[in-house]
Amino acid sequence: MSRTVRRQRVPIALLVPAGLGLTFLVLPLAGLLLRAPWTTLPRRLTEPGVLTALRLSLETATVATLLCVVLGVPLAWLLARVEFPGRRLVRALVTVPLVLPPVVGGVALLLVFGRRGLIGSWLDETFGVTLPFTTAGVVLAEAFVAMPFLVIAVEGALRGADPRYEEAAATLGAGRFTTFTRVTLPLVAPGVAAGAVLCWARALGEFGATITFAGNYPGRTQTMPLAVYLALETDLQAAIVLSLILLTVSVVILAALRDRWVGST
């Protein structure tokens, strides 16, 4: 059965602000592309500072994402499948890093994992482990701000999954952990994958919590966003090149996940 699509006239009162909003979002990105040093781009991409920041960013974002998957998927399952007192409060606490200024998150991490922090002092005295201003600190800061993206995506996938498969597995004698690993995870695998990609992208672009908790040391804690910040003061062209890399990653991720957000047209 064919569907007739009627074209409607767009009111000018909506068209003008919509156009201004689109221009406001697109123009800065266009400016970045127009000002890019295309002739020297290959050489700049192979500069030691750029490669070091890129390598460190990819490594820390990947490790942070793995940490978020290990901790976040069970947390999402708990929120989606288990009724317990205070579940709404726990869900609210999980989403706090989404709205918390990243710098505040970095300060909070220092108060907990710093040398004189609640846990950091014990780690330092017992194991001689210091997290602030280390590569491990970068991973911790990125995981803190990125995990809510994974938890929200996986919880949504779990709520949308048909629970009858899990009930059937339970009637056949499967335990909750077996059902989770053999039935639930395969059902929500696309949601886990999408959440992991969003989590990785957020970790890759993290700035505030990282510079506050881990510092800005080249080769150790200086990720690409921090390198952009530093390059703005000394070499604008290098800052543009680093920004282009981050922009490319963002566009690729949005293109890959577009169908999950807006569906096919």
Protein Blocks (a to p, Z undefined) as FASTA:
>chain_A
ZZddddddddfklmmmmmmmmmmmmmmmmmmmmmpcfklmmmmmmgmklmmmmmmmmmmm
mmmmmmmmmmmmmmmmmmmmpccehklmmmmmmmmmmmgcfklmmmmmmmmmmmklmklm
mmmmmnopafehpaklmmmmmmmmmmmmmmmmmmmmmmmpcfklmmmmmmnopafklmmm
mmmmmmmmmmmmmmmmmmmmmmmmpmklmmmmnopaehklmcfklmmmmmmmmommlmmm
mmmmmmmmmmmmmmmmmmmmnopZZ
